[in-house]
Structure formats: structure tokens, C-alpha cells
Amino acid sequence: MQMSTKPFALITGASSGIGLELAKVFAEEGYDLLITAEKGIQEASRTIEQLGAKVDSYEVDLSEEAGVDELIAFADSLGRPIEVAVLNAGAGVGGDFARETNLEDEERIIRLNCLSTVRLAKWAVKNMLSDGKGRLMITSSVVSVMPAPLQLVYGATKAFVHSFAEGLREELRDTEITVTSLQPGATDTKFFEGPGLPGTKVDQMKKDDPAKVARQGFDALQNGDDHIVAGNIMNKIQIAVNKFLPERAKTMATRSYGEKAQ
Ligand SMILES: NC(=O)c1ccc[n+]([C@@H]2O[C@H](COP(=O)([O-])OP(=O)(O)OC[C@H]3O[C@@H](n4cnc5c(N)ncnc54)[C@H](OP(=O)(O)O)[C@@H]3O)[C@@H](O)[C@H]2O)c1
């Protein structure tokens, strides 16, 4: 069979939400894809193939170190250089850290949001370095630049990956590899089905369309931008205003999003 000559992109967390919409945009823009999720990836695969892409898919739990290594081995076995890696898989936990949340859930999202991202980025960037070029995008969040009481550990994982993306970009300045941090605000996905998140004010508010967030992320990646605050304009305004607010005021604002709606 003839090898496809299309560029090849990896997208994690592509079974739903922002990742699925990103995969659709990449397919429409002429990429073949390797997509992954913990479950439900076959259905996503069929949807994306209908847009003309050749799709490889892999179901794996990325909160486990062994799962990350399995995915790397699978990607290597395909024998196709990955030109774009979008490290998007992630999950959240809501609730009061001392009184409500479950430590196991929190440790799981640290492994998923942070450890799997670092492990996959190390592999992707080393391959990109030997190919001489590449683009990496990491989904962080608007909460990456402010403390997030009542989503405390989640917010800290997103601060970690945002800082990681910005720092890695600088280390790679003398190469043809770019790193982009995608910072969505509240987006209408099944993220809000996670532990402690249903019924919070942020869950009840009007959220952004994941297709819009994905298109903005794709464009920023193509431009080689360092970051993109995606979604509606209020997300950008919030981040801009935060720069001038005292720490306590920022924290009170983000806390209110995590409170239960009346
Ligand atoms: N929605 C928001 O308001 C928002 C705001 C800022 C940032 N983000 C970030 O955006 C990214 C995408 O989330 P989303 O909003 O699109 O939510 P989503 O619809 O729940 O998508 C999350 C994706 O990650 C995958 N995933 C979750 N746990 C996994 C695991 N243990 N192993 C492998 N894959 C796993 C899910 O696959 P399964 O379905 O198989 O679990 C799914 O494909 C996340 O990093 C999230 O933190 C979301």
C-alpha cells in the first residue's frame, strides 16, 4: 500500500471535547492523525476518517506510566515522523482540598495532566530534534496564571504545564521546533462531569464552543505562537486585568467559579 504523504499529528484526549474538535480541524487541514483516549476512540476515529484523514488510534490510560510508554511504543511502531504533537488529555477535580476532595483523584490528575505531558513531550521533542523541525501544543488553561481554590490541584497542574510549555519553547529557540500553550476558559465539554465539578458556578455558566477553541488553537500552532488565550474575549480580558490585581483579589475571583451554584 502507498504511504500517505500528508503531515502526521498526534493528539491525545481526542475522544471528546477540545481534543476531538482539534482532530477534526487537523483532518480538514490535510493531516493524518494518531489519536488517543482512555475509551471511545473508535467512534472518534470514524468521525475523523470521514473528513478524509488516515487515522491511527490507540486506547490507553495516560495516568499510568506504563500507559504512556505503551502509547510511545505504538507511535514508534507506525514508522511515521510526528510533525505535530498536541498533548491535550486532561481532567479536573473540584471541591475543598482539606474537607472534600479525594487524594486518589488528585494524584491521578497530577499523573495525567503533568507526568504524562512531560513524558510524551520528552519523546516528541527528541524525535522532532532529530527530524530538524516540529510543533508541540500543550493544553493548559486560563487558570494556569492564577491560583484556583476549590479546583486547587487541577489549577496547579495547569500552572505546571503552562510554565513547562513556555520554558521549553525558550530552550528550543535556536531550533525549528515551536511550543504553544493553549489556554481555554470554561468550554462546553464533558470535563465538567469530573469529580466535584457538576453544579459548580463554572459548570453552570455559559461556556465556549470547543470547536471555536480548537480552531484558535490550530491557528496559533500554525503561527508558532507561544500561547493562545482561547474562547471568548472575556478570557483575554480576565488574564489582562489579573496582571494588575493583588493576589487575594485574583484568588477570590477564581474561588467563586468553584463554589456550588445556588
Ligand atoms: N473544558 C474546559 O472548561 C477546559 C478549560 C481549560 C482547559 N481544559 C483542558 O482541556 C483539555 C481537554 O479537556 P476537555 O475540556 O475537552 O474535556 P473532555 O471532553 O473530558 O476531554 C478530555 C479528553 O482527555 C481524555 N482523558 C481523560 N483521562 C484520560 C486518561 N486517564 N488517559 C487517557 N486519556 C484521558 C478523555 O478521554 P476519555 O473520554 O476516554 O476519558 C478525553 O478524550 C484538558 O487538558 C482540560 O484540562 C478544559
The ligand as a Tripos MOL2 file, in Angstrom:
@<TRIPOS>MOLECULE
LIG
   48    52     1     0     0
SMALL
NO_CHARGES

@<TRIPOS>ATOM
      1 N1        -13.4880   22.2870   29.3820 N.am      1 LIG1
      2 C1        -12.8940   23.3050   29.9730 C.2       1 LIG1
      3 O1        -13.5330   24.2280   30.5170 O.2       1 LIG1
      4 C2        -11.3870   23.4060   29.9610 C.ar      1 LIG1
      5 C3        -10.8040   24.6450   30.2870 C.ar      1 LIG1
      6 C4         -9.4250   24.7590   30.2650 C.ar      1 LIG1
      7 C5         -8.6410   23.6710   29.9370 C.ar      1 LIG1
      8 N2         -9.2280   22.4760   29.6470 N.ar      1 LIG1
      9 C6         -8.3590   21.3380   29.3010 C.3       1 LIG1
     10 O2         -8.6760   20.8970   28.0000 O.3       1 LIG1
     11 C7         -8.2390   19.5440   27.8420 C.3       1 LIG1
     12 C8         -9.3400   18.7570   27.1650 C.3       1 LIG1
     13 O3        -10.4500   18.6820   28.0440 O.3       1 LIG1
     14 P1        -11.9440   18.8630   27.5320 P.3       1 LIG1
     15 O4        -12.4790   20.0660   28.1490 O.co2     1 LIG1
     16 O5        -12.0280   18.7120   26.0760 O.co2     1 LIG1
     17 O6        -12.6700   17.6530   28.3040 O.3       1 LIG1
     18 P2        -13.1410   16.2060   27.8330 P.3       1 LIG1
     19 O7        -14.2020   16.3100   26.8170 O.co2     1 LIG1
     20 O8        -13.4270   15.4820   29.1010 O.co2     1 LIG1
     21 O9        -11.8530   15.5810   27.1250 O.3       1 LIG1
     22 C9        -10.7760   15.0570   27.8550 C.3       1 LIG1
     23 C10       -10.0360   14.0770   26.9740 C.3       1 LIG1
     24 O10        -8.9300   13.5350   27.7390 O.3       1 LIG1
     25 C11        -9.0570   12.1090   27.7700 C.3       1 LIG1
     26 N3         -8.6140   11.5300   29.0180 N.ar      1 LIG1
     27 C12        -9.0920   11.7860   30.2650 C.ar      1 LIG1
     28 N4         -8.4940   10.9820   31.1700 N.ar      1 LIG1
     29 C13        -7.6300   10.2030   30.4680 C.ar      1 LIG1
     30 C14        -6.7200    9.1740   30.8310 C.ar      1 LIG1
     31 N5         -6.5800    8.7890   32.1110 N.pl3     1 LIG1
     32 N6         -5.9870    8.5860   29.8670 N.ar      1 LIG1
     33 C15        -6.1380    8.9570   28.5710 C.ar      1 LIG1
     34 N7         -6.9500    9.9280   28.1580 N.ar      1 LIG1
     35 C16        -7.7040   10.5480   29.1030 C.ar      1 LIG1
     36 C17       -10.5480   11.8350   27.6060 C.3       1 LIG1
     37 O11       -10.7050   10.5090   27.1600 O.3       1 LIG1
     38 P3        -11.8390    9.5570   27.8370 P.3       1 LIG1
     39 O12       -13.1320   10.1440   27.3970 O.co2     1 LIG1
     40 O13       -11.5530    8.2320   27.2950 O.co2     1 LIG1
     41 O14       -11.6310    9.6490   29.3280 O.co2     1 LIG1
     42 C18       -10.9200   12.8950   26.5670 C.3       1 LIG1
     43 O15       -10.5780   12.4470   25.2810 O.3       1 LIG1
     44 C19        -7.8820   19.0500   29.2510 C.3       1 LIG1
     45 O16        -6.4720   19.0790   29.3860 O.3       1 LIG1
     46 C20        -8.5170   20.1020   30.1490 C.3       1 LIG1
     47 O17        -7.8390   20.2200   31.3760 O.3       1 LIG1
     48 C21       -10.5940   22.3130   29.6350 C.ar      1 LIG1
@<TRIPOS>BOND
     1     1     2 1
     2     2     3 2
     3     2     4 1
     4     4     5 ar
     5     4    48 ar
     6     5     6 ar
     7     6     7 ar
     8     7     8 ar
     9     8     9 1
    10     8    48 ar
    11     9    10 1
    12     9    46 1
    13    10    11 1
    14    11    12 1
    15    11    44 1
    16    12    13 1
    17    13    14 1
    18    14    15 2
    19    14    16 1
    20    14    17 1
    21    17    18 1
    22    18    19 2
    23    18    20 1
    24    18    21 1
    25    21    22 1
    26    22    23 1
    27    23    24 1
    28    23    42 1
    29    24    25 1
    30    25    26 1
    31    25    36 1
    32    26    27 ar
    33    26    35 ar
    34    27    28 ar
    35    28    29 ar
    36    29    30 ar
    37    29    35 ar
    38    30    31 1
    39    30    32 ar
    40    32    33 ar
    41    33    34 ar
    42    34    35 ar
    43    36    37 1
    44    36    42 1
    45    37    38 1
    46    38    39 2
    47    38    40 1
    48    38    41 1
    49    42    43 1
    50    44    45 1
    51    44    46 1
    52    46    47 1
@<TRIPOS>SUBSTRUCTURE
     1 LIG1         1 GROUP 0 **** ****
